[in-house]
Amino acid sequence: MSLEPLQDLLQHARKHAYAVPAFCVWNAETMRQAATVAAELSSPVIVMGAYSETLALPPEQQAKIAKEIIDWKTPAAFILDHGRSLEEVQHFCRAGYTGVMLDLSHRPYAENLAQLRQAVAYAHPLGIGVEGELGHVGKADTMTPEGDGDSRLTDPSLAASFVAETGIDALAVSIGNAHGQYQQLPHFSFSLLEQIARQVTVPLSLHGGSGTSDDDIRRAVNLGIAKINVATELMNAYRETFLREVQNGTWIPLAVHAASGALQAVMAKWIILAQAKGKA
């Protein structure tokens, strides 16, 4: 099965009241784990990578692996997460990604809107979906490369016009979520999420899924979240397994294999939590 545009997966998820988990990947092995778990649970899946995930393997090669090597048996999209500039978004579009996020939420509103409009004008003729962010999802720790500074909640009074004027296919919201490792459980404003969901017609995206309570995730999905980003839990599972194997003297290729395999349990958990099992 070939990769699909981001908007196709998310529109189906919104229509049928579930969310598609978006998993951070950085090589063929991590992509394969996502494809394997998605097939076992009959779930659509999004795999994603930001600039930091392409330092070892350029986006052109990542996209080629995703399109030509990985056997996707369920609907899947491969997206740029947290694109830092219009030029970077255009680069990843040319590389072959099927969705891109341009995250200028830390910049002035007018700049964010204008740059997203240009990103949409470039990506849509290529059949590529675009995600934007209104408000700003900051950091919960000092390690994650995503986010910038403190969070700023999404203004529901601006949401509809922001989506209409930019033409984006998905809106990332800030409702109390943050990137990275939470020091304590986050407090989501579900009333704010309800207001935003009533204002906009495009699917909503939740960043900072790792470390949230299961009940909060289920409630967020029921209120309109159609995409949930998961990175920190995957990184932690990979890091802990790899370090343990290496410290035990495991041959490096075998340690990498074990660490990659540790991602499966995390991915399965999120597919079930997002109510995506059986939705392929």
SETIVO-426792 format. One record per residue (C-alpha): residue in three letters; x, y, z. Coordinates in steps of 0.05 Angstrom, whole numbers, padded with zeros to 5 digits. Layout:
BEGIN
<rec code="ala" u="X" v="Y" w="Z"/>
...
//
This chain:
BEGIN
<rec code="met" u="00000" v="00000" w="00000"/>
<rec code="ser" u="00027" v="00069" w="-00019"/>
<rec code="leu" u="00033" v="00127" w="00030"/>
<rec code="glu" u="-00028" v="00173" w="00032"/>
<rec code="pro" u="-00035" v="00248" w="00041"/>
<rec code="leu" u="-00040" v="00270" w="00113"/>
<rec code="gln" u="-00108" v="00302" w="00103"/>
<rec code="asp" u="-00139" v="00236" w="00078"/>
<rec code="leu" u="-00122" v="00200" w="00143"/>
<rec code="leu" u="-00144" v="00257" w="00188"/>
<rec code="gln" u="-00210" v="00270" w="00153"/>
<rec code="his" u="-00229" v="00197" w="00161"/>
<rec code="ala" u="-00209" v="00199" w="00234"/>
<rec code="arg" u="-00250" v="00262" w="00248"/>
<rec code="lys" u="-00310" v="00233" w="00212"/>
<rec code="his" u="-00307" v="00168" w="00251"/>
<rec code="ala" u="-00288" v="00197" w="00320"/>
<rec code="tyr" u="-00219" v="00169" w="00331"/>
<rec code="ala" u="-00148" v="00195" w="00327"/>
<rec code="val" u="-00089" v="00172" w="00285"/>
<rec code="pro" u="-00025" v="00165" w="00327"/>
<rec code="ala" u="00035" v="00200" w="00297"/>
<rec code="phe" u="00099" v="00165" w="00317"/>
<rec code="cys" u="00169" v="00195" w="00315"/>
<rec code="val" u="00215" v="00153" w="00270"/>
<rec code="trp" u="00286" v="00163" w="00245"/>
<rec code="asn" u="00306" v="00102" w="00204"/>
<rec code="ala" u="00280" v="00041" w="00168"/>
<rec code="glu" u="00277" v="-00002" w="00230"/>
<rec code="thr" u="00234" v="00047" w="00269"/>
<rec code="met" u="00188" v="00056" w="00209"/>
<rec code="arg" u="00182" v="-00020" w="00204"/>
<rec code="gln" u="00161" v="-00025" w="00276"/>
<rec code="ala" u="00104" v="00025" w="00263"/>
<rec code="ala" u="00082" v="-00012" w="00201"/>
<rec code="thr" u="00083" v="-00079" w="00237"/>
<rec code="val" u="00042" v="-00056" w="00297"/>
<rec code="ala" u="-00007" v="-00018" w="00253"/>
<rec code="ala" u="-00018" v="-00081" w="00211"/>
<rec code="glu" u="-00028" v="-00125" w="00272"/>
<rec code="leu" u="-00080" v="-00077" w="00301"/>
<rec code="ser" u="-00111" v="-00058" w="00234"/>
<rec code="ser" u="-00098" v="00015" w="00247"/>
<rec code="pro" u="-00080" v="00074" w="00204"/>
<rec code="val" u="-00014" v="00106" w="00225"/>
<rec code="ile" u="00027" v="00169" w="00216"/>
<rec code="val" u="00102" v="00168" w="00220"/>
<rec code="met" u="00139" v="00233" w="00228"/>
<rec code="gly" u="00206" v="00265" w="00234"/>
<rec code="ala" u="00231" v="00335" w="00246"/>
<rec code="tyr" u="00298" v="00366" w="00225"/>
<rec code="ser" u="00334" v="00331" w="00282"/>
<rec code="glu" u="00311" v="00263" w="00257"/>
<rec code="thr" u="00342" v="00275" w="00188"/>
<rec code="leu" u="00412" v="00294" w="00210"/>
<rec code="ala" u="00438" v="00223" w="00202"/>
<rec code="leu" u="00394" v="00206" w="00142"/>
<rec code="pro" u="00371" v="00263" w="00096"/>
<rec code="pro" u="00297" v="00272" w="00082"/>
<rec code="glu" u="00303" v="00247" w="00010"/>
<rec code="gln" u="00331" v="00180" w="00035"/>
<rec code="gln" u="00280" v="00176" w="00092"/>
<rec code="ala" u="00223" v="00187" w="00043"/>
<rec code="lys" u="00251" v="00135" w="-00005"/>
<rec code="ile" u="00255" v="00084" w="00051"/>
<rec code="ala" u="00184" v="00099" w="00073"/>
<rec code="lys" u="00156" v="00094" w="00002"/>
<rec code="glu" u="00198" v="00038" w="-00029"/>
<rec code="ile" u="00223" v="-00007" w="00028"/>
<rec code="ile" u="00170" v="-00007" w="00083"/>
<rec code="asp" u="00110" v="-00052" w="00070"/>
<rec code="trp" u="00050" v="-00010" w="00093"/>
<rec code="lys" u="-00010" v="-00056" w="00098"/>
<rec code="thr" u="-00055" v="-00002" w="00128"/>
<rec code="pro" u="-00065" v="00071" w="00110"/>
<rec code="ala" u="-00003" v="00111" w="00128"/>
<rec code="ala" u="00026" v="00181" w="00119"/>
<rec code="phe" u="00098" v="00206" w="00127"/>
<rec code="ile" u="00103" v="00277" w="00152"/>
<rec code="leu" u="00151" v="00332" w="00171"/>
<rec code="asp" u="00139" v="00351" w="00243"/>
<rec code="his" u="00153" v="00422" w="00267"/>
<rec code="gly" u="00181" v="00451" w="00203"/>
<rec code="arg" u="00220" v="00513" w="00221"/>
<rec code="ser" u="00213" v="00554" w="00158"/>
<rec code="leu" u="00176" v="00557" w="00092"/>
<rec code="glu" u="00240" v="00536" w="00057"/>
<rec code="glu" u="00247" v="00474" w="00100"/>
<rec code="val" u="00174" v="00455" w="00087"/>
<rec code="gln" u="00185" v="00462" w="00012"/>
<rec code="his" u="00248" v="00419" w="00017"/>
<rec code="phe" u="00209" v="00363" w="00052"/>
<rec code="cys" u="00153" v="00368" w="00001"/>
<rec code="arg" u="00203" v="00359" w="-00055"/>
<rec code="ala" u="00235" v="00301" w="-00017"/>
<rec code="gly" u="00170" v="00262" w="-00020"/>
<rec code="tyr" u="00135" v="00270" w="00047"/>
<rec code="thr" u="00059" v="00266" w="00045"/>
<rec code="gly" u="00047" v="00318" w="00099"/>
<rec code="val" u="00084" v="00377" w="00129"/>
<rec code="met" u="00077" v="00420" w="00191"/>
<rec code="leu" u="00101" v="00491" w="00190"/>
<rec code="asp" u="00107" v="00512" w="00263"/>
<rec code="leu" u="00115" v="00587" w="00269"/>
<rec code="ser" u="00069" v="00590" w="00329"/>
<rec code="his" u="00124" v="00625" w="00369"/>
<rec code="arg" u="00125" v="00681" w="00318"/>
<rec code="pro" u="00074" v="00739" w="00312"/>
<rec code="tyr" u="00004" v="00718" w="00290"/>
<rec code="ala" u="00008" v="00754" w="00223"/>
<rec code="glu" u="00074" v="00721" w="00205"/>
<rec code="asn" u="00049" v="00652" w="00224"/>
<rec code="leu" u="-00014" v="00662" w="00182"/>
<rec code="ala" u="00022" v="00690" w="00121"/>
<rec code="gln" u="00076" v="00636" w="00120"/>
<rec code="leu" u="00025" v="00580" w="00128"/>
<rec code="arg" u="-00015" v="00608" w="00070"/>
<rec code="gln" u="00047" v="00604" w="00027"/>
<rec code="ala" u="00062" v="00533" w="00051"/>
<rec code="val" u="-00009" v="00512" w="00032"/>
<rec code="ala" u="-00002" v="00544" w="-00037"/>
<rec code="tyr" u="00062" v="00504" w="-00048"/>
<rec code="ala" u="00040" v="00437" w="-00018"/>
<rec code="his" u="-00032" v="00429" w="-00041"/>
<rec code="pro" u="-00018" v="00426" w="-00116"/>
<rec code="leu" u="00029" v="00368" w="-00098"/>
<rec code="gly" u="-00026" v="00332" w="-00059"/>
<rec code="ile" u="00010" v="00344" w="00007"/>
<rec code="gly" u="-00028" v="00363" w="00070"/>
<rec code="val" u="-00007" v="00420" w="00116"/>
<rec code="glu" u="-00012" v="00426" w="00191"/>
<rec code="gly" u="-00007" v="00492" w="00228"/>
<rec code="glu" u="-00008" v="00513" w="00301"/>
<rec code="leu" u="-00048" v="00568" w="00335"/>
<rec code="gly" u="-00027" v="00587" w="00405"/>
<rec code="his" u="00039" v="00555" w="00424"/>
<rec code="val" u="00056" v="00487" w="00453"/>
<rec code="gly" u="00119" v="00497" w="00494"/>
<rec code="lys" u="00166" v="00449" w="00530"/>
<rec code="ala" u="00155" v="00406" w="00591"/>
<rec code="asp" u="00230" v="00392" w="00598"/>
<rec code="thr" u="00297" v="00416" w="00573"/>
<rec code="met" u="00314" v="00357" w="00529"/>
<rec code="thr" u="00263" v="00356" w="00473"/>
<rec code="pro" u="00281" v="00395" w="00410"/>
<rec code="glu" u="00207" v="00412" w="00396"/>
<rec code="gly" u="00172" v="00473" w="00421"/>
<rec code="asp" u="00202" v="00539" w="00444"/>
<rec code="gly" u="00193" v="00570" w="00512"/>
<rec code="asp" u="00128" v="00571" w="00550"/>
<rec code="ser" u="00060" v="00550" w="00524"/>
<rec code="arg" u="00007" v="00599" w="00501"/>
<rec code="leu" u="-00064" v="00573" w="00497"/>
<rec code="thr" u="-00102" v="00573" w="00431"/>
<rec code="asp" u="-00151" v="00630" w="00424"/>
<rec code="pro" u="-00217" v="00600" w="00401"/>
<rec code="ser" u="-00241" v="00666" w="00375"/>
<rec code="leu" u="-00185" v="00666" w="00323"/>
<rec code="ala" u="-00188" v="00592" w="00305"/>
<rec code="ala" u="-00240" v="00594" w="00249"/>
<rec code="ser" u="-00210" v="00653" w="00213"/>
<rec code="phe" u="-00140" v="00626" w="00221"/>
<rec code="val" u="-00160" v="00560" w="00188"/>
<rec code="ala" u="-00200" v="00595" w="00133"/>
<rec code="glu" u="-00146" v="00645" w="00116"/>
<rec code="thr" u="-00089" v="00596" w="00115"/>
<rec code="gly" u="-00125" v="00537" w="00083"/>
<rec code="ile" u="-00089" v="00487" w="00128"/>
<rec code="asp" u="-00113" v="00415" w="00133"/>
<rec code="ala" u="-00101" v="00405" w="00208"/>
<rec code="leu" u="-00095" v="00451" w="00268"/>
<rec code="ala" u="-00049" v="00437" w="00326"/>
<rec code="val" u="-00079" v="00464" w="00390"/>
<rec code="ser" u="-00051" v="00486" w="00456"/>
<rec code="ile" u="-00098" v="00467" w="00513"/>
<rec code="gly" u="-00049" v="00454" w="00569"/>
<rec code="asn" u="-00005" v="00403" w="00532"/>
<rec code="ala" u="00071" v="00409" w="00524"/>
<rec code="his" u="00127" v="00374" w="00489"/>
<rec code="gly" u="00174" v="00327" w="00526"/>
<rec code="gln" u="00173" v="00293" w="00594"/>
<rec code="tyr" u="00120" v="00321" w="00640"/>
<rec code="gln" u="00143" v="00332" w="00712"/>
<rec code="gln" u="00071" v="00322" w="00733"/>
<rec code="leu" u="00006" v="00305" w="00697"/>
<rec code="pro" u="-00015" v="00363" w="00651"/>
<rec code="his" u="-00081" v="00398" w="00662"/>
<rec code="phe" u="-00120" v="00400" w="00597"/>
<rec code="ser" u="-00174" v="00453" w="00587"/>
<rec code="phe" u="-00229" v="00410" w="00557"/>
<rec code="ser" u="-00276" v="00469" w="00555"/>
<rec code="leu" u="-00226" v="00505" w="00511"/>
<rec code="leu" u="-00220" v="00444" w="00466"/>
<rec code="glu" u="-00295" v="00441" w="00459"/>
<rec code="gln" u="-00298" v="00514" w="00439"/>
<rec code="ile" u="-00243" v="00504" w="00386"/>
<rec code="ala" u="-00276" v="00441" w="00358"/>
<rec code="arg" u="-00341" v="00480" w="00349"/>
<rec code="gln" u="-00305" v="00535" w="00312"/>
<rec code="val" u="-00264" v="00497" w="00260"/>
<rec code="thr" u="-00279" v="00445" w="00207"/>
<rec code="val" u="-00209" v="00415" w="00199"/>
<rec code="pro" u="-00182" v="00358" w="00243"/>
<rec code="leu" u="-00148" v="00378" w="00308"/>
<rec code="ser" u="-00079" v="00355" w="00328"/>
<rec code="leu" u="-00052" v="00343" w="00399"/>
<rec code="his" u="00023" v="00349" w="00410"/>
<rec code="gly" u="00056" v="00325" w="00473"/>
<rec code="gly" u="00017" v="00260" w="00481"/>
<rec code="ser" u="00071" v="00224" w="00521"/>
<rec code="gly" u="00059" v="00222" w="00595"/>
<rec code="thr" u="-00014" v="00244" w="00595"/>
<rec code="ser" u="-00067" v="00204" w="00631"/>
<rec code="asp" u="-00107" v="00152" w="00591"/>
<rec code="asp" u="-00172" v="00184" w="00612"/>
<rec code="asp" u="-00150" v="00253" w="00587"/>
<rec code="ile" u="-00130" v="00224" w="00520"/>
<rec code="arg" u="-00196" v="00187" w="00511"/>
<rec code="arg" u="-00234" v="00250" w="00529"/>
<rec code="ala" u="-00193" v="00292" w="00481"/>
<rec code="val" u="-00207" v="00243" w="00424"/>
<rec code="asn" u="-00281" v="00243" w="00441"/>
<rec code="leu" u="-00281" v="00320" w="00437"/>
<rec code="gly" u="-00249" v="00322" w="00368"/>
<rec code="ile" u="-00174" v="00308" w="00370"/>
<rec code="ala" u="-00158" v="00269" w="00306"/>
<rec code="lys" u="-00082" v="00264" w="00311"/>
<rec code="ile" u="-00038" v="00251" w="00372"/>
<rec code="asn" u="00038" v="00260" w="00369"/>
<rec code="val" u="00080" v="00210" w="00408"/>
<rec code="ala" u="00155" v="00219" w="00412"/>
<rec code="thr" u="00182" v="00222" w="00484"/>
<rec code="glu" u="00154" v="00154" w="00505"/>
<rec code="leu" u="00185" v="00122" w="00443"/>
<rec code="met" u="00252" v="00156" w="00456"/>
<rec code="asn" u="00251" v="00133" w="00528"/>
<rec code="ala" u="00235" v="00061" w="00510"/>
<rec code="tyr" u="00289" v="00059" w="00457"/>
<rec code="arg" u="00342" v="00093" w="00501"/>
<rec code="glu" u="00330" v="00050" w="00563"/>
<rec code="thr" u="00331" v="-00015" w="00524"/>
<rec code="phe" u="00392" v="00003" w="00483"/>
<rec code="leu" u="00432" v="00026" w="00543"/>
<rec code="arg" u="00414" v="-00037" w="00582"/>
<rec code="glu" u="00434" v="-00082" w="00524"/>
<rec code="val" u="00500" v="-00046" w="00513"/>
<rec code="gln" u="00517" v="-00046" w="00587"/>
<rec code="asn" u="00505" v="-00122" w="00586"/>
<rec code="gly" u="00556" v="-00128" w="00530"/>
<rec code="thr" u="00506" v="-00141" w="00474"/>
<rec code="trp" u="00533" v="-00136" w="00403"/>
<rec code="ile" u="00513" v="-00067" w="00377"/>
<rec code="pro" u="00469" v="-00090" w="00319"/>
<rec code="leu" u="00432" v="-00136" w="00367"/>
<rec code="ala" u="00425" v="-00079" w="00417"/>
<rec code="val" u="00395" v="-00035" w="00363"/>
<rec code="his" u="00347" v="-00090" w="00343"/>
<rec code="ala" u="00325" v="-00099" w="00415"/>
<rec code="ala" u="00316" v="-00024" w="00424"/>
<rec code="ser" u="00275" v="-00019" w="00361"/>
<rec code="gly" u="00231" v="-00077" w="00383"/>
<rec code="ala" u="00217" v="-00041" w="00449"/>
<rec code="leu" u="00178" v="00011" w="00409"/>
<rec code="gln" u="00123" v="-00039" w="00392"/>
<rec code="ala" u="00091" v="-00040" w="00460"/>
<rec code="val" u="00089" v="00036" w="00463"/>
<rec code="met" u="00059" v="00041" w="00393"/>
<rec code="ala" u="00007" v="-00012" w="00408"/>
<rec code="lys" u="-00014" v="00025" w="00471"/>
<rec code="trp" u="-00025" v="00090" w="00433"/>
<rec code="ile" u="-00063" v="00058" w="00376"/>
<rec code="ile" u="-00112" v="00028" w="00426"/>
<rec code="leu" u="-00115" v="00092" w="00468"/>
<rec code="ala" u="-00129" v="00134" w="00406"/>
<rec code="gln" u="-00187" v="00087" w="00389"/>
<rec code="ala" u="-00153" v="00073" w="00322"/>
<rec code="lys" u="-00152" v="-00003" w="00329"/>
<rec code="gly" u="-00193" v="-00035" w="00274"/>
<rec code="lys" u="-00203" v="00031" w="00236"/>
<rec code="ala" u="-00159" v="00014" w="00176"/>
//
